[in-house]
Amino acid sequence: MKIYRLLIVFFLLPFTLFSQSLLQEKNTFTHQDTLRGSITPEREWWDLTYYHLDISVDPDTKFIKGKNTVKYTVLKPYAVMQIDLQEPLYITKVTQNGKELKASRDGNAYFIGLIDKQILGSNNAIEIHYEGHPKEAIRAPWDGGFSWKKDTNGNHFVATSCQGLGASIWWPNKDHMYDEVDSMDISVTVPKGLMNVSNGRLQSIVQNKSTTTYNWAVKNPINNYGVNVNIGDYVHFSEVYSGENGPLDMDYYVLRDNLEKAKTHFKDAPRMMEAFEHWFGPYPFYEDGFKLVEVPYLGMEHQSSVTYGNHYKMGYLGNDLSESGWGLKFDFIIIHEAGHEWFANNITNKDIADMWIHEGFTSYSENLFVDYFYGKEASADYVIGTRKRIQNDRPLIGTYNVNKEGSGDMYYKGANMLHTLRQLVADDEKWRHILRGLNKTFYHQTVTTKQIEDYISEQSGIDLTAFFNQYLRQSHIPNLEYSISNGSLKYRWNHVVADFDMPIQVTFNNKDQWLYPTTEWKTTPISDEKLIVDNDFYVQVSKL
């Protein structure tokens, strides 16, 4: 679903599409990076409560125009508000209580001088008018912006994607992950004959002279990059899923020519819901329903409006990323992107540096989908099979306060870290309780890595400090070094952080058992001269 960095050509390695960096690789950061990625004084004083994004989209000229009404609560008195909008779009007017406000631009940030006194605890609103030709996504979803395409019948086929670069690439907002809006209305006006599908539930359709306005309402908190516009010659079908929290509307919007194909292929959607409600708990957005929306790019986890472009193929564009065979048992985009409804949309990172929370857990969800329908052995084959795609190039955690995510390994190194952790918990029901507990405890919240680490440590009863330091903050994985000589097995951990003492399951002396290595050499008797390390643990093994 995102922004990653490995530069191998797509058709040689399809997974590259999920490994390209949404944000360009760099080690130095600018003033603009800080404005985009930090909680500035002009952001921290107000709590975002509501948006009404009301825009017109003209596909013929690739032009958008409209306004965003922003409601907020004053946390402390202040006179300047930061609103983000990226070039080449520009703000034309800002008003509050009928008064036009002065807005000065600093790159992609506008600083709006407020006239009325901002009283502690008061609820206020501003109205931001803007327009322009938004950035066109050259290779969505990794570069962000508008995709201006046409379907095979010559109809406009338009969609937005903006993770990493940020929602301010196409609409003005408080563009930082830490403060999610509580609810939102989305009104999109498009040429007659086209339909717009956005997040939440459709409230009304207004027929204008030459255009049509579609009004959508989101009742739950939503992160900015999860907001989307999808415009096309859509047809709709739906079903009601009997979920843990009652009836759940599941709606599907596809291009007209793909209707019958989608009715068969989208059967993976209720299967996804069944598996993930089992593992993660109730779908987090019953009030807004669930949608799959066909788009002209691969897909993205837009909340309650998950976008789909996998060409109605199993696997990832017809490929099994695990090369285990199990990856062709499901449509990768339906399973992965919908898995983000729990990890990314329900539980959201406060800072993009912690994006592993989104991608690690959601990549792991692919494995759990396989587990639910095909069994534990199949799921292990799947997640272990993805290890060949791990680079171990950089830590999974990025740089804080400058809008910089960590390594693209956050996907399958993250998944294999969690698979290893499941072995340490050594109780599958307890593990499921932890995964469901995360989604209940941090329901509709933004979180830090530390909160996730602390919760899992507490619920598992294991001090996982060194474990997470190793897998999240180091580029290399633990190396189990061992030698066998004269009936003695000698072993230790190497290339690990201080205090790393992860136990590991092995087989020797014709017996499955646990070893408890540390960074110091240990010895134990061995009779068969052979040590087999359980492959469910993501480690390196070196026989000396």
N, C-alpha and C positions, 0 to 999 in steps of 0.2 A: 503494500500500500504506500510506497513512499519515495524516499529520496536517497539513493545510496551510491556506492562509489566504485565498484569493481569495473574495470574497463575492458572486459572481454566481449567480443562481438556477440550480439544477441543470438544469431542463428547458430553459433557454435556452442553457446551455453545459455539456454533460455532463461535460466534463473538470474542472469545478469540484470534483467529488467527489474528484479526486486533487490538488486544490489547496487544500482547506480546511485550516486549521491544526489539527493535533492538539493543539497547545498554544496557549492564547489569546495573541493578540498583546499584547506589553507591552514597555516599555523600562526598567522598574524591577523589581528582583528582591528576594525576601524571604528570610528565614532558612530557610523551608521549601524554597525553590528551591535554596539552597546545600546543604542536607541531602540533597536528592534528586539533585542534579547534580554533586556534587564527590566526590573520593576522600577522605573524612573520616578522621581518625585511627582511628576505630572500624571502618573498612572496610579500611584499607591493611595492617593487621598480619596478616591471614589470607587464605589463598588457597583459594578455593572449589573443591572437588573432586567433590561428589556431592550430588544431591537425591533424596529419595523423597517425592513429593507424593502423598498418600493422602487423598482427599476423597469425601464423599457429597454429591450434588446432588439437591435436592427441587424439581422444577419447579413443583409445585402451590403451594408457599409461597415460592418464589424464595429459598430458604435453602440455604447451603452450610456444611459442617462437616467438619473433618478436621485433618490435621497434615502438617508438612513436616519430614523428617529432613535435616539439613544436615551434611555432612562437610567438613572443612577441614584444611589444613596451616598450622601456626603459622610465620609469617615472622619475627616478633619478639614477645617477651613483651608481653602486654597483658591487661587485666582486663575490658574492656568491648567488647561486640560490637554493631554496628548492624544491625538487621533492619528491613526496610521493610514496612509493611502499611497500606493507606489506609482511611480511614473510609468507610463505617460499619462495616467489619469490625474485629474486635478479637481480640487474643491472649488466650487463657484460661489457658495454662500453658506454661512453658518448663522443660525438664529437661536435665541433663547427668550422665551416670554415676549415674542414679537420684536425683539431688538436684534439687529444685525451685529455680529461679533467679528472682531478682527482675528484673522488666522495667518500666522507666519509659517512658512515652510522651511524645514531643514531636511533636505533630501526626501526621504519617504515618510517623514513625520511632520505633522502639523501641530503647532502649539496655539491653542485657542484661548484668547483672553476673555475671561468671563466678567460681565458687568455687574450682574446681581450678586449680592453677598451669598456665599455658600455656607449655609448654617449647618452645624453638626447635626446629623440625623435626618436632615431634610431629604425629600425625594424630588428630584429635578429632571429636566429633559432638555436636550438640544436637538436641533434638526440640521443635518449636514447634507447639502446638495452637491452633487458631483457629476462629472461626465468625462467622456473621452473614448479613445480607442484602446482597450485593455491589451496587455501583453498577450500575444498569441503563443499558446503552448506548441512548441515545435515537436516534442516527443512526450506527450502527456502519458502518465501523470507526473513524470519526474521533474519536468522543468516548470510546471505550473502555468496557470492562466486559462484563457478560453481556447477550446478546440472548435474551430469553424470548419465543419465538414459537410458533406452531402451524402444522402443514402443512395442506393442503386436506382431509385426512381427520380433522382434529381432534387429531392426535398432537402431543405436545410436540416442538418443534424449537428447540434451544438451542445457543448457541455463544459463545465468548469472543473478544475482540479487545482489544488493549491497547497498541499501539505509541504511544510518546510519553508518555502518562500513566504507563505502566509496568505490569509484571506484578504489582506490589504492589497494583494495583487489585482483584485477586481472589485472590492467594495470597502468603504471607510469604516473602521472599527477600532476597538481596543485590541490590538493584535499581539497579545501575549497569552500563553497557555494558562497562566495561573488563575485568571478570572473568567470563568465561564458565565455567559448570560443565562439568566434563570428561565426565560421563555422568549419566544420570537415569532413574529409574523413575517411572511415572505410573500410579496406581491410582484409578479413578473408579467409584463405586457409583451406579447409577441405578435408577429403578423398572423392574420387569419389563416386558418388551415394548419397551423402548428399548435402543439401543446407544450406547456412547461410543466415539468415535474420537479418539485423541491421537497424539502424535508417536512416531516410531520404529516398532518392530514389536510386534504383539500377541503376548504371551507366554502368557496364559491367560484363561479366562472362568470365574468362580466364581458358581454359582447359589446365592443366599441365599433366605430364606423369601419375601420380597416384593420383593427387589431383585436386581440382577446387578452384579458387579464385573468391570470390564475392566482388565487389567494390561498396560501397555505399557512397552517399554524403549528408551531412546535411548542408543546406544553412542558417539556423537560429541559433541564440545562443542556447546552450544546456547545462544543468547542468551535471556534471560528472556522477552522479548516474543514470541519464537518458539514458546513453549510454549502449547498450546491444548487445550480441551475442546470436543467437538462431540457433541451428543446428539440422536438422532432415530430414526425408523423407517427405518434404513438397510438397503440391500442392497448387495452387494459383487460386483465383477467385477475381473479382473486380466489382465495380460499380462506377458511377460518380454521386455525390450528387450536386444538385443545391443549393449552399450556398449563404450567404450574400455577399461574395466576389467573386462569380462566381463559375465555375465548380471546384469541389473538388474530387480528386481521393481518393477512399476508397478501400484499398486492404486487402485481407484476406489470411493468410497462415496457413494451418491446416494440420494435419497428413492425409496421403492418405486415410485411412479408414474412416475418419470423414467428407469427403467432402460434401456429400449430407446432412448430419445432420447439418453441419455448414451453408450451404446455406439457410436453414430455420431459424435456431436459431439466426444467426447474423443479422437478421432484426432489432434487437434492436439497432444496431449501427447507421443507419440513423435516427432512432427515437431519439436516444441520441443527435445526431448532431442538429436536428431540435429544440429540447427543449433547449439545452445549447446555441445555437446561439441566441435564443430568450432572454434568461435570461442574458447571459454573453457577448454577442457580437460575432463577427466573429471568427471562429476557428483560432487560432493564428499562424498556420504553413501551410498555403496553399502551399507554395513553396515546402515543404517536403512531403505533402500528409498525409493521416491518414492510419494506419495499425492496424489490430488485428492479433496477432501471437500466435498460440497455443504453450504452454510450459508445462513441467512436474511439475509445482508448481502452486499455486493458481492464481497469477497474480501480475502485477506491472505497474506503470504509465510511463514506458519508453517512452520518447518523440517521437511522430510520429511512434512508434513501440510498442504500448501498448500490454502487454502480457496477455494471457488468459489461465486459467486452471480450470474453474468452472464446467467442465464435462458436459457442455451443459444442465445445469439445471437452472431453474428460482430461484430467490432469491439468498441466499448465500449458495452454495452447497445444494440447495433444501430447505433451511430454510428461514423463514421471520424474520429478525432481529428485526422488530418492533412489531411482533405478532399482527399486525393490519389487516392482509390480503393483504394489498397493496404491501408488500415486495415481494410477489410472482407474481406480474404483470410484473416483469422485471428481467433480468439477472444482479445480483448485480455487478459482476466483470466488465462487459461491461460498465455499467453506472458509477460506482464509479471510476474505473481506468481511463476511458476516461475523466471524469470530471476534473481530475488532469491536463489535457492539458491546462486548464485555470488557475487553482490554484495549482501550483507546478512547471509547465513547462513554462507557460507564466509569471506569477507572482511567483517568487522564493524567499524564505527566505534567507537573507544574512548569518544568523547563525542558526544552527539546533535548538537552543533554541526557535526559533520562528516557529517551525514546525506546530503549530496550524493553521497558515495561510494556509498551504497545506491541512491539514486534517479536520479542522473545516469547511472551505468553501466547500470542496469536499464532506464531509458527508452531509452538507446542500444541496448540489446539488442533492442528491438522492430525497430529499423532493421536490425540485423544478421540477424534472422530473415527479414525481407523480402529482404535481400541474398542470403542462402543459397538461398532457394527461387525468387526472382523476378529477381535480378540487381542489379548495382550501381546502375544508373540508377534502378530502381524504389525502391531503398532511399534514395537521395538525395532523390527526390521525397517520400518519406514523412517523413524527418526535417526537411527544409526546410519541408514543409507544417505542421509543428507549431510553427513560429516565431510564428505569429499568436497563440499562447496564452501567449507570454512577456511578462511585465509589466516586467521590468527595474526592479523596485521597491526591492529591497534586495540585499545580497551573498548569495551562496549559502552561505557559512559563517556560522553563527550565533554565539551568545555562549557561551563555554566555562564549564563548572563550575556552570551553573545550569539544566541540562536545557532548553536553548533551541536549536531548530534554525534554519536560515537560511530564505531566501525559498523559497516554493513553486516558484519558477523552477528549483529544483534538478532538477526533472524534465527539462523540454525545453530549458532553457538549458544544463543539464548535458549533455544529449544532443548539442546542436548545438556545444558546446565540444569534445566528443570527436570529432564529425564533422569539425570544423575541424582538430583535431590529426591526424587521419588524413591530411588533405591535406599537412600539414607533414612527416609521416614519409615520405610519397610512395612507399611500398612496402607493398603490402597484406599480403604474407606477413610482413614485419617487424612490421607493426601487429598481425597475428594472434598472432605470437610474443610481443608485449608483453602482450596481453590474457590469453593462456594463462599467461605467466610470472607475472603478478600473482597468479593463482589458485594457482599452484604455490609461489611464494615466500612468500605470506602465507596458506598453507593452514591453515584452522581457527584464524585469528588475529584479534585485534582490532588496529586500526591507526589512525594519525593521517593527516590530509591530507598532512603533510610526507613521510611514508613513501611515499605514493602518488606525490606530485610527484617526489621524488628518484628513485624507481624508473623512472618513465617518462622522465625526463630522461636518466638513465644509459643505459637501453636504446635510446633513440632517437638518442643522440648529440647531442641539442640541448639547450642551456641554456633551459629553459622557465620560469625563475623569474618573469620579467616577464609571460609568457603566463598563468600560473596566478594571479598577483597581479591581473591585469586581469579575468579571467573569474570568479574565485572570490571576490575580495575587494572588487570595485567593483560598483556597481549598473548602470553603463552599459557598453555595448560599444564597441570601438574605432571611431573615425570616420575613414575615409579621405577626406581632403579633396583635391580636385584642380581644376585649371583647364587649359584648352587655349587657347593664344594664339600666333599667329605661328609655327606649326609646332613649338611647344614644349609638352610635357606637364609641368606642375608639380604635385607631390604631397607629402603628408606625413600622418602619423598625428596626430590630435587627440583630446582627451578620453581620454588613456591614462596609465598609470603611468609612472614614470621608467624609462628604458632599454627601453621597449617598441619592438621593431624587427621584428615578425613579417613575414616575406615573404608575398606574396600573388600568386596567379595571376590574370592579366588577359589580355585580347586587345586588341591595337591593331596598326596597320600590317599587318592581315591575318595576324597571327601570335599564337599562344598563347605567353605568356612570363611570367616572374616579375618582379615589382617588389620592391624592397627598401626600403620607406619607413622613416623614423625620425620623430622629432618635429621635425626640421629639414626645411625645404623642399629638395626635390631636383628636378632637371629632366632630361628626356630628349627627343630629337627624336620627333615624331609627324607622320605624313603624312595620316591619314584623318580627323582631327578627332573621333574616336570612341573612347572607352575602355569596355570591357565587363569588369566584375569578376566573377570566378567565383563563382557563388552558393553553392558548397560551403563558402565561408568565411562564418562568421557575424559580419558587420561591418556598420556603417552606411557608406554612400557619399554624399558631398556634393560636387556639382559647384558650384564657386564662380563 
